[in-house]
């Protein structure tokens, strides 16, 4: 589409857009917010360069799109509970997002979107991959689409977070395998390695085999874009239709920043 207050350069034909012409560290007009929302719906993940925002500005920008979502399993900062640090260094044994996932699909109503700002980067590496679950669904055969309609899957927060908190209690939720996006109404695949434990209507062997197929399918490079971070870049992804993977190829270097999440208004629905 044509934008009047921002510029958006598609990163790939299927997912991703680079947004310019807006300074997120200053007051952003409602017209720009409206067009950023349109760009998010169109491209599923959008990126901004050279935006050295502080935590209050980060939270304020997120609130322009809805209430902020408090993480259901991991604490935020003491003075800013809505903000989660995303940090890895030479002491890290795991990093956030090292498996393909959509954020907190274990929640009854997962976050609508996530906004990540990185302020410290390794000399090389540390890219993030994003994948379109619209494109992954569209590429399925008609027979497979028919088979998947009506199935539900269990999403267990312990699969992702027990390694960080062995004694923690984590949410478990059930969602459709093929929901529709609440705004665009497009169908998409909604299972992921990070949180999905099993498909409820199938015996264990069939569930494991079907999930294995779906993971291999939705992680194909055909549906992806790759973002190379620069200092003070921002990624804003639609958590309802995009999965992502943080590449940990920079150990023992430091990669650090902060993330806020926007509360969802609807559960994934069939």
Secondary structure per residue as TSV (DSSP state, phi and psi in degrees):
chain	resnum	aa	ss	phi	psi
A	1	X	-	360.0	166.3
A	2	X	-	-90.6	130.2
A	3	X	-	-106.2	145.8
A	4	X	S	-102.4	-28.6
A	5	X	S	-115.0	-10.6
A	6	X	-	-137.0	169.1
A	7	X	E	-119.1	140.2
A	8	X	E	-132.3	119.8
A	9	X	E	-106.0	115.2
A	10	X	E	-58.5	138.3
A	11	X	S	-86.7	-38.2
A	12	X	S	-140.8	170.4
A	13	X	S	-66.0	-20.2
A	14	X	S	-112.0	-27.1
A	15	X	S	-158.3	143.6
A	16	X	-	100.0	136.3
A	17	X	E	-149.1	139.2
A	18	X	E	-95.5	120.3
A	19	X	E	-99.8	134.3
A	20	X	E	-136.7	173.6
A	21	X	S	86.0	14.6
A	22	X	-	-143.1	139.5
A	23	X	-	-108.3	105.1
A	24	X	T	-75.3	-11.3
A	25	X	T	-82.2	-8.0
A	26	X	S	-117.8	-177.6
A	27	X	-	-64.5	125.9
A	28	X	-	-103.9	129.1
A	29	X	-	-68.0	158.1
A	30	X	H	-64.0	-33.8
A	31	X	H	-61.6	-40.3
A	32	X	H	-68.4	-39.5
A	33	X	H	-60.7	-43.6
A	34	X	H	-61.2	-40.6
A	35	X	H	-74.9	-32.0
A	36	X	H	-63.6	-40.1
A	37	X	H	-63.2	-42.5
A	38	X	H	-62.0	-43.2
A	39	X	H	-62.4	-38.5
A	40	X	H	-63.3	-44.6
A	41	X	H	-65.9	-34.2
A	42	X	H	-76.3	-40.8
A	43	X	H	-107.7	-10.2
A	44	X	S	73.9	-32.6
A	45	X	E	-145.3	134.7
A	46	X	E	-126.9	152.2
A	47	X	E	-128.0	145.5
A	48	X	E	-128.1	140.5
A	49	X	-	-106.3	152.6
A	50	X	S	53.8	60.9
A	51	X	-	-127.4	77.8
A	52	X	-	-77.4	70.2
A	53	X	-	-86.2	149.1
A	54	X	-	-89.1	178.5
A	55	X	H	-65.7	-39.3
A	56	X	H	-64.8	-40.6
A	57	X	H	-67.2	-38.8
A	58	X	H	-59.4	-49.0
A	59	X	H	-64.8	-41.4
A	60	X	H	-63.2	-39.2
A	61	X	H	-64.3	-44.5
A	62	X	H	-59.7	-38.9
A	63	X	H	-69.0	-15.2
A	64	X	T	-67.4	-14.5
A	65	X	T	-111.7	-2.1
A	66	X	S	146.6	176.9
A	67	X	-	-64.7	150.6
A	68	X	B	-82.4	144.1
A	69	X	-	-94.2	126.5
A	70	X	-	-83.8	131.0
A	71	X	-	-59.8	133.0
A	72	X	S	-82.9	-7.7
A	73	X	S	-131.7	-31.9
A	74	X	S	-120.2	138.9
A	75	X	-	-73.4	152.0
A	76	X	-	-88.4	-166.5
A	77	X	-	-69.1	149.1
A	78	X	S	-58.8	-44.0
A	79	X	S	-88.8	-11.1
A	80	X	-	-138.4	75.4
A	81	X	T	-62.6	-19.5
A	82	X	T	-77.9	-11.3
A	83	X	-	-106.1	127.1
A	84	X	E	-108.0	126.8
A	85	X	E	-70.3	137.1
A	86	X	E	-115.4	104.5
A	87	X	E	-142.2	138.5
A	88	X	E	-142.1	142.3
A	89	X	-	-151.6	-161.8
A	90	X	T	-69.7	-13.4
A	91	X	T	-94.5	-6.3
A	92	X	-	-72.9	135.6
A	93	X	S	-102.4	-22.5
A	94	X	-	-142.5	162.2
A	95	X	-	-128.9	159.8
A	96	X	T	-69.5	129.0
A	97	X	T	83.4	26.5
A	98	X	-	-84.8	3.0
A	99	X	S	-123.2	153.8
A	100	X	-	-60.1	133.0
A	101	X	B	-165.6	165.4
A	102	X	-	-112.9	139.8
A	103	X	T	-61.9	127.3
A	104	X	T	52.7	43.5
A	105	X	T	-67.0	-7.8
A	106	X	T	-74.4	-16.5
A	107	X	S	-76.7	149.5
A	108	X	S	-57.6	-41.2
A	109	X	S	-124.7	98.4
A	110	X	-	-66.1	162.2
A	111	X	-	-58.2	143.6
A	112	X	S	-67.2	-41.8
A	113	X	E	-156.0	166.3
A	114	X	E	-130.8	142.1
A	115	X	E	-125.5	112.6
A	116	X	E	-111.9	128.3
A	117	X	E	-118.4	121.5
A	118	X	E	-105.7	128.9
A	119	X	E	-108.7	-18.4
A	120	X	E	-131.6	130.2
A	121	X	-	-130.3	153.1
A	122	X	-	-70.6	162.9
A	123	X	S	-58.0	-35.6
A	124	X	S	-145.3	155.2
A	125	X	-	85.3	-169.2
A	126	X	-	82.1	19.3
A	127	X	-	-67.3	164.1
A	128	X	E	-122.7	134.6
A	129	X	E	-98.8	142.3
A	130	X	E	-127.3	144.1
A	131	X	E	-130.8	138.2
A	132	X	E	-84.9	118.2
A	133	X	H	-79.9	-16.1
A	134	X	H	-64.5	-52.8
A	135	X	H	-63.1	-37.9
A	136	X	H	-64.1	-41.5
A	137	X	H	-66.6	-45.8
A	138	X	H	-59.4	-29.2
A	139	X	T	-82.5	-6.7
A	140	X	S	-71.3	154.4
A	141	X	-	-69.6	155.8
A	142	X	H	-59.4	-38.5
A	143	X	H	-64.1	-40.7
A	144	X	H	-68.3	-39.1
A	145	X	H	-58.9	-43.4
A	146	X	H	-63.4	-41.1
A	147	X	H	-64.3	-39.8
A	148	X	H	-76.0	-28.7
A	149	X	T	-58.8	129.5
A	150	X	T	95.4	-15.5
A	151	X	-	-77.5	150.6
A	152	X	E	-125.8	158.7
A	153	X	E	-132.5	150.8
A	154	X	E	-92.3	133.5
A	155	X	E	-117.4	120.9
A	156	X	E	-117.3	117.0
A	157	X	H	-62.9	-24.8
A	158	X	H	-63.7	-28.2
A	159	X	H	-61.7	-35.5
A	160	X	H	-91.7	-35.0
A	161	X	H	-110.8	-9.9
A	162	X	T	-64.8	-28.0
A	163	X	T	-66.8	-25.5
A	164	X	T	-89.0	-33.6
A	165	X	-	-134.3	84.1
A	166	X	T	-56.4	-29.5
A	167	X	T	-103.2	12.7
A	168	X	-	-76.5	160.9
A	169	X	-	-108.8	132.0
A	170	X	-	-128.7	149.4
A	171	X	-	-69.8	150.2
A	172	X	E	-131.7	130.9
A	173	X	E	-139.3	159.6
A	174	X	E	-113.0	132.4
A	175	X	E	-136.6	156.4
A	176	X	E	-62.2	145.4
A	177	X	S	-68.6	-36.6
A	178	X	S	-124.3	88.3
A	179	X	-	-89.3	177.0
A	180	X	B	-109.2	142.1
A	181	X	-	-63.5	132.6
A	182	X	T	-65.4	-20.7
A	183	X	T	-104.2	-48.0
A	184	X	T	-83.0	-19.3
A	185	X	-	67.9	9.3
A	186	X	-	-78.3	144.6
A	187	X	B	-78.2	152.1
A	188	X	-	-154.6	165.9
A	189	X	-	-89.2	131.5
A	190	X	-	-129.2	61.3
A	191	X	-	-134.4	152.7
A	192	X	-	-155.2	153.2
A	193	X	T	-61.2	-34.0
A	194	X	T	-66.7	-35.3
A	195	X	T	-126.9	-25.0
A	196	X	E	-77.4	125.5
A	197	X	E	-96.7	-40.5
A	198	X	E	-167.8	162.7
A	199	X	E	-93.1	127.4
A	200	X	T	-69.9	-33.0
A	201	X	T	-87.9	1.3
A	202	X	S	-118.1	151.1
A	203	X	-	-65.9	160.8
A	204	X	H	-53.1	-44.2
A	205	X	H	-64.3	-44.5
A	206	X	H	-67.1	-40.0
A	207	X	H	-59.2	-48.9
A	208	X	H	-62.1	-41.0
A	209	X	H	-67.6	-41.7
A	210	X	H	-68.2	-42.3
A	211	X	H	-63.1	-39.8
A	212	X	H	-59.7	-43.6
A	213	X	H	-62.6	-47.2
A	214	X	H	-64.0	-40.4
A	215	X	H	-62.8	-46.0
A	216	X	H	-62.1	-36.5
A	217	X	H	-70.4	-52.0
A	218	X	H	-72.9	-15.2
A	219	X	T	-93.1	10.1
A	220	X	-	-64.6	142.9
A	221	X	G	-59.0	-22.5
A	222	X	G	-56.7	-27.4
A	223	X	G	-104.4	11.4
A	224	X	E	-113.6	160.3
A	225	X	E	-130.1	158.7
A	226	X	E	-124.5	125.6
A	227	X	E	-105.7	124.4
A	228	X	-	-95.6	113.0
A	229	X	-	-70.8	147.3
A	230	X	-	-123.9	162.2
A	231	X	T	-56.3	130.8
A	232	X	T	66.3	30.4
A	233	X	E	-82.1	158.5
A	234	X	E	-131.4	135.8
A	235	X	E	-115.3	132.3
A	236	X	E	-126.4	109.6
A	237	X	E	-116.4	147.7
A	238	X	E	-80.9	104.0
A	239	X	T	-69.7	-9.8
A	240	X	T	-84.4	-18.8
A	241	X	T	-139.1	2.7
A	242	X	E	-126.4	137.5
A	243	X	E	-104.7	161.9
A	244	X	E	-146.6	162.0
A	245	X	E	-143.3	124.2
A	246	X	E	-89.8	124.8
A	247	X	-	-88.7	120.3
A	248	X	-	-100.5	74.2
A	249	X	-	-113.3	15.2
A	250	X	S	-117.6	3.1
A	251	X	T	-54.5	136.1
A	252	X	T	-98.2	21.7
A	253	X	S	-73.3	167.5
A	254	X	-	-96.2	136.5
A	255	X	E	-134.1	123.1
A	256	X	E	-150.0	145.1
A	257	X	E	-177.1	-161.1
A	258	X	E	-137.9	151.5
A	259	X	E	-134.5	137.7
A	260	X	E	-116.9	156.0
A	261	X	E	-126.6	147.5
A	262	X	E	-102.9	130.4
A	263	X	-	-62.5	135.8
A	264	X	-	-78.3	151.2
A	265	X	S	-102.0	-14.2
A	266	X	S	-139.3	143.5
A	267	X	-	-74.0	158.6
A	268	X	-	-57.6	128.6
A	269	X	B	-127.1	149.7
A	270	X	-	-79.2	360.0
